[in-house]
């Protein structure tokens, strides 16, 4: 009858909690006394109640007597089945009192509440860093232990947490689960979609404190800051040359390996980086994206436009250290320097005569071939 009346006549002398039945009070009292009279024979673990021991025993036997009527999944205890059923019913019984967000599980609500309170109860014993969730601490601890328990079945690469492995697997499966709503382009990672979306919105939320230049992503800002600090943290193991970004190092490494992974679909010419291929494609399309605002002349490469602009501004950035003469192009300075050094690196294969520049050699060759320009 107490189920109907709600009567709870049994009260805990220590904390005052009340119970319907004497047995419930007896089990509860063991929380205060620490008594665990029920022991698991296979592993020796002890429990406060017989029912807890009974549930635990199924860990060893593998018994799962509780079955979901919807999908057939089985569970070792009734509470596990009850929680699982919420996946099918969509029930979210736990609500945040601050923002009213609802959750399927009590544990998820507890974790969420910490986003409001700022509580970080889990602390790293090695460096003292604190975390909101136990899982966060567990993953962080692997930085110190270098433990990587999650392994890719395809390539064998190991990871510190399962979520990173899951993302890595998309390299092998080719899965691109994130799609741009504007242009429908798909991406492997959510972060890449966010960055891409800014190409449509023009949003550049990351700003340089030194010069004020803005960027669409934090990595772009980080790389840019190194132009001010001069930092070049990426070093080539072959020649020791240093670079501001990992991508610059990757491209440079191909100078040593000879790798050219980018290929022109029109003529088959290969390139060590995508920018080289992109520039090359303009030789086929005749596309000239860069236009001089002064005279309207167009160029396939931006650096060609920059050099051309000096014909209008008269700017001569390159100075001869010997005589002080200035030039608009570095290549012109290099040729000029040979008037001082006497260097003549271009040789006629027919008569052996040497020249300071290729154009002079080309003109000379006509004396042998009889070719008329």
FENDAFEN-V74637 format. One record per residue. PHI is phi in degrees with one decimal (* if undefined). OMEGA is omega in radians with two decimals (999 if undefined). Layout:
phi->PHI omega->OMEGA
phi->PHI omega->OMEGA
This chain:
phi->* omega->-3.10
phi->-64.3 omega->3.08
phi->-60.6 omega->-3.12
phi->-81.8 omega->-3.06
phi->-82.2 omega->-3.11
phi->78.3 omega->-3.11
phi->-67.0 omega->3.09
phi->-131.2 omega->-3.00
phi->-79.9 omega->-3.07
phi->-102.1 omega->-3.02
phi->-120.2 omega->3.11
phi->-77.7 omega->-3.13
phi->-68.3 omega->-3.07
phi->-85.6 omega->-3.05
phi->-115.6 omega->3.09
phi->84.5 omega->3.12
phi->-63.0 omega->-3.07
phi->-110.2 omega->-3.08
phi->-138.0 omega->3.11
phi->-72.9 omega->-3.03
phi->-123.5 omega->-3.12
phi->-61.3 omega->-3.14
phi->-61.9 omega->3.12
phi->-63.2 omega->3.10
phi->-63.1 omega->-3.10
phi->-61.0 omega->3.13
phi->-65.6 omega->-3.13
phi->-60.9 omega->-3.10
phi->-56.6 omega->-3.13
phi->-65.9 omega->3.04
phi->-62.0 omega->-3.12
phi->-79.8 omega->-3.08
phi->-84.6 omega->-3.11
phi->79.6 omega->-3.11
phi->-69.3 omega->3.09
phi->-135.3 omega->-2.98
phi->-80.2 omega->-3.07
phi->-106.8 omega->-3.02
phi->-118.6 omega->3.10
phi->-79.0 omega->-3.10
phi->-68.2 omega->-3.14
phi->-68.0 omega->-3.02
phi->-119.9 omega->3.08
phi->82.9 omega->-3.14
phi->-65.1 omega->-3.07
phi->-110.0 omega->-3.05
phi->-139.5 omega->-3.13
phi->-77.1 omega->-3.08
phi->-128.4 omega->3.13
phi->-63.8 omega->-3.10
phi->-64.9 omega->3.10
phi->-65.8 omega->3.10
phi->-64.4 omega->-3.11
phi->-61.0 omega->3.10
phi->-62.3 omega->-3.10
phi->-61.7 omega->-3.10
phi->-56.3 omega->-3.13
phi->-67.0 omega->3.03
phi->-61.9 omega->-3.12
phi->-82.1 omega->-3.07
phi->-85.0 omega->-3.10
phi->77.7 omega->-3.12
phi->-68.3 omega->3.10
phi->-133.8 omega->-3.00
phi->-79.9 omega->-3.09
phi->-104.8 omega->-3.02
phi->-121.3 omega->3.11
phi->-78.5 omega->-3.14
phi->-70.6 omega->-3.09
phi->-86.4 omega->-3.05
phi->-115.6 omega->3.09
phi->84.8 omega->3.13
phi->-62.8 omega->-3.08
phi->-110.4 omega->-3.07
phi->-138.6 omega->-3.11
phi->-81.2 omega->3.12
phi->-144.4 omega->-3.05
phi->-67.4 omega->-3.13
phi->-66.1 omega->3.09
phi->-62.2 omega->3.09
phi->-64.9 omega->-3.11
phi->-60.6 omega->3.13
phi->-66.1 omega->-3.13
phi->-60.5 omega->-3.09
phi->-58.2 omega->-3.13
phi->-66.3 omega->3.08
phi->-63.2 omega->-3.12
phi->-80.8 omega->-3.08
phi->-82.3 omega->-3.10
phi->76.8 omega->-3.12
phi->-65.9 omega->3.04
phi->-125.9 omega->-2.95
phi->-80.9 omega->-3.04
phi->-109.7 omega->-3.04
phi->-119.4 omega->3.09
phi->-75.8 omega->-3.10
phi->-73.4 omega->-3.09
phi->-88.0 omega->-3.07
phi->-113.2 omega->3.08
phi->69.6 omega->3.07
phi->-63.2 omega->-3.09
phi->-107.3 omega->-3.07
phi->-137.2 omega->3.13
phi->-76.5 omega->-3.02
phi->-122.6 omega->3.14
phi->-60.5 omega->3.14
phi->-61.5 omega->3.11
phi->-66.6 omega->3.09
phi->-64.7 omega->3.13
phi->-59.5 omega->3.12
phi->-62.9 omega->-3.13
phi->-61.4 omega->-3.11
phi->-56.6 omega->-3.14
phi->-67.5 omega->3.08
phi->-68.7 omega->3.08
phi->-87.9 omega->-3.06
phi->-83.4 omega->-3.10
phi->77.1 omega->-3.12
phi->-66.3 omega->3.09
phi->-130.1 omega->-3.00
phi->-79.6 omega->-3.07
phi->-105.2 omega->-3.03
phi->-119.7 omega->3.11
phi->-77.5 omega->-3.13
phi->-69.2 omega->-3.08
phi->-86.4 omega->-3.06
phi->-116.4 omega->3.08
phi->83.7 omega->3.13
phi->-63.2 omega->-3.08
phi->-109.0 omega->-3.05
phi->-137.8 omega->3.11
phi->-73.6 omega->-3.06
phi->-121.3 omega->3.11
phi->-60.7 omega->3.13
phi->-61.2 omega->3.11
phi->-63.9 omega->3.10
phi->-64.5 omega->-3.11
phi->-59.8 omega->3.13
phi->-66.4 omega->-3.14
phi->-61.7 omega->-3.11
phi->-57.6 omega->-3.13
phi->-70.6 omega->3.04
phi->-64.2 omega->-3.12
phi->-79.7 omega->-3.08
phi->-89.5 omega->-3.08
phi->63.3 omega->3.12
phi->-72.3 omega->3.09
phi->-133.9 omega->-2.99
phi->-80.2 omega->-3.09
phi->-104.6 omega->-3.02
phi->-119.0 omega->3.09
phi->-77.8 omega->-3.13
phi->-69.4 omega->-3.09
phi->-86.7 omega->-3.05
phi->-115.7 omega->3.08
phi->84.2 omega->3.13
phi->-63.4 omega->-3.08
phi->-110.1 omega->-3.06
phi->-138.4 omega->-3.12
phi->-78.7 omega->3.10
phi->-141.4 omega->-3.01
phi->-67.3 omega->-3.11
phi->-66.1 omega->3.11
phi->-68.7 omega->3.07
phi->-61.1 omega->-3.13
phi->-60.1 omega->3.12
phi->-67.2 omega->3.14
phi->-59.3 omega->-3.09
phi->-58.4 omega->-3.14
phi->-65.5 omega->3.08
phi->-62.9 omega->-3.11
phi->-81.8 omega->-3.08
phi->-83.1 omega->-3.10
phi->77.1 omega->-3.12
phi->-64.6 omega->3.06
phi->-128.9 omega->-2.96
phi->-81.4 omega->-3.05
phi->-108.9 omega->-3.02
phi->-119.7 omega->3.09
phi->-74.7 omega->-3.11
phi->-72.6 omega->-3.09
phi->-88.5 omega->-3.08
phi->-113.8 omega->3.09
phi->69.1 omega->3.07
phi->-62.9 omega->-3.08
phi->-107.2 omega->-3.07
phi->-137.3 omega->-3.13
phi->-77.1 omega->-3.03
phi->-123.3 omega->3.13
phi->-61.3 omega->-3.14
phi->-60.8 omega->3.12
phi->-66.6 omega->3.09
phi->-64.2 omega->3.13
phi->-59.7 omega->3.12
phi->-61.6 omega->-3.11
phi->-61.8 omega->-3.10
phi->-56.3 omega->-3.14
phi->-68.5 omega->3.06
phi->-69.9 omega->3.08
phi->-86.1 omega->-3.06
phi->-84.3 omega->-3.09
phi->77.1 omega->-3.12
phi->-67.5 omega->3.08
phi->-134.1 omega->-2.99
phi->-79.8 omega->-3.09
phi->-105.1 omega->-3.01
phi->-120.5 omega->3.11
phi->-79.5 omega->-3.13
phi->-69.8 omega->-3.09
phi->-84.3 omega->-3.05
phi->-116.8 omega->3.10
phi->84.1 omega->3.13
phi->-61.7 omega->-3.09
phi->-110.7 omega->-3.07
phi->-137.9 omega->-3.11
phi->-81.7 omega->3.11
phi->-143.1 omega->-3.04
phi->-66.5 omega->-3.13
phi->-66.5 omega->3.07
phi->-62.7 omega->3.10
phi->-64.4 omega->-3.11
phi->-59.9 omega->3.11
phi->-64.7 omega->-3.13
phi->-62.6 omega->-3.10
phi->-56.0 omega->-3.13
phi->-67.2 omega->3.06
phi->-69.3 omega->3.09
phi->-86.2 omega->-3.07
phi->-84.0 omega->-3.09
phi->78.5 omega->-3.12
phi->-67.6 omega->3.08
phi->-133.8 omega->-2.98
phi->-78.9 omega->-3.07
phi->-104.9 omega->-3.02
phi->-116.4 omega->3.09
phi->-76.3 omega->-3.11
phi->-70.4 omega->-3.10
phi->-84.6 omega->-3.05
phi->-117.0 omega->3.09
phi->84.6 omega->3.13
phi->-63.1 omega->-3.07
phi->-110.1 omega->-3.05
phi->-139.3 omega->-3.14
phi->-75.4 omega->-3.07
phi->-125.1 omega->3.11
phi->-65.0 omega->-3.13
phi->-64.2 omega->3.09
phi->-63.7 omega->3.10
phi->-64.6 omega->-3.13
phi->-58.6 omega->3.13
phi->-65.4 omega->3.14
phi->-61.2 omega->-3.10
phi->-55.1 omega->-3.14
phi->-67.3 omega->3.03
phi->-62.4 omega->-3.12
phi->-82.3 omega->-3.07
phi->-84.7 omega->-3.10
phi->78.0 omega->-3.12
phi->-67.7 omega->3.09
phi->-135.6 omega->-2.99
phi->-79.2 omega->-3.10
phi->-104.8 omega->-3.01
phi->-121.2 omega->3.11
phi->-79.2 omega->-3.14
phi->-69.6 omega->-3.10
phi->-85.6 omega->-3.05
phi->-118.0 omega->3.09
phi->84.0 omega->3.12
phi->-62.0 omega->-3.08
phi->-111.0 omega->-3.07
phi->-138.7 omega->-3.11
phi->-81.3 omega->3.12
phi->-143.6 omega->-3.06
phi->-66.0 omega->3.14
phi->-65.1 omega->3.10
phi->-61.4 omega->3.09
phi->-64.0 omega->-3.11
phi->-61.5 omega->3.12
phi->-65.0 omega->-3.13
phi->-62.0 omega->-3.10
phi->-57.1 omega->-3.13
phi->-69.2 omega->3.08
phi->-70.2 omega->3.09
phi->-87.1 omega->-3.06
phi->-84.1 omega->-3.06
phi->62.8 omega->-3.14
phi->-70.4 omega->3.11
phi->-125.7 omega->-3.01
phi->-80.8 omega->-2.98
phi->-106.8 omega->-3.03
phi->-115.8 omega->3.07
phi->-75.0 omega->-3.10
phi->-72.5 omega->-3.11
phi->-84.4 omega->-3.05
phi->-116.4 omega->3.08
phi->84.7 omega->3.13
phi->-64.5 omega->-3.10
phi->-111.4 omega->-3.08
phi->-138.6 omega->3.11
phi->-81.4 omega->-3.11
phi->-125.7 omega->-3.13
phi->-64.5 omega->-3.11
phi->-66.6 omega->3.05
phi->-67.4 omega->3.09
phi->-65.3 omega->-3.13
phi->-59.2 omega->3.13
phi->-64.1 omega->3.14
phi->-59.8 omega->-3.10
phi->-57.8 omega->-3.13
phi->-69.3 omega->3.07
phi->-69.9 omega->3.10
phi->-88.7 omega->-3.06
phi->-84.6 omega->-3.09
phi->75.2 omega->-3.11
phi->-67.4 omega->3.10
phi->-129.6 omega->-3.01
phi->-81.5 omega->-2.99
phi->-105.9 omega->-3.03
phi->-116.6 omega->3.07
phi->-77.0 omega->-3.12
phi->-70.7 omega->-3.10
phi->-85.7 omega->-3.07
phi->-117.2 omega->3.09
phi->85.0 omega->3.13
phi->-64.8 omega->-3.08
phi->-113.5 omega->-3.07
phi->-140.3 omega->3.11
phi->-79.9 omega->-3.12
phi->-121.9 omega->3.09
phi->-65.2 omega->3.14
phi->-63.2 omega->3.10
phi->-68.1 omega->3.09
phi->-63.5 omega->-3.13
phi->-60.1 omega->3.11
phi->-63.9 omega->-3.13
phi->-61.4 omega->-3.09
phi->-57.9 omega->-3.13
phi->-69.2 omega->3.07
phi->-70.7 omega->3.10
phi->-88.3 omega->-3.06
phi->-84.7 omega->-3.10
phi->79.1 omega->-3.12
phi->-68.1 omega->3.09
phi->-131.9 omega->-2.98
phi->-79.8 omega->-3.07
phi->-107.4 omega->-3.00
phi->-116.8 omega->3.07
phi->-76.4 omega->-3.11
phi->-71.3 omega->-3.11
phi->-85.4 omega->-3.06
phi->-116.4 omega->3.08
phi->85.8 omega->3.14
phi->-65.5 omega->-3.08
phi->-111.9 omega->-3.06
phi->-140.0 omega->-3.13
phi->-80.7 omega->-3.13
phi->-144.8 omega->-3.02
phi->-63.8 omega->-3.11
phi->-61.8 omega->3.11
phi->-67.4 omega->3.10
phi->-65.6 omega->3.14
phi->-60.6 omega->3.12
phi->-62.3 omega->-3.13
phi->-61.9 omega->-3.07
phi->-58.2 omega->-3.13
phi->-66.9 omega->3.10
phi->-68.5 omega->3.09
phi->-89.7 omega->-3.04
phi->-86.3 omega->-3.09
phi->79.6 omega->-3.13
phi->-65.6 omega->3.08
phi->-108.9 omega->-3.10
phi->-65.9 omega->999
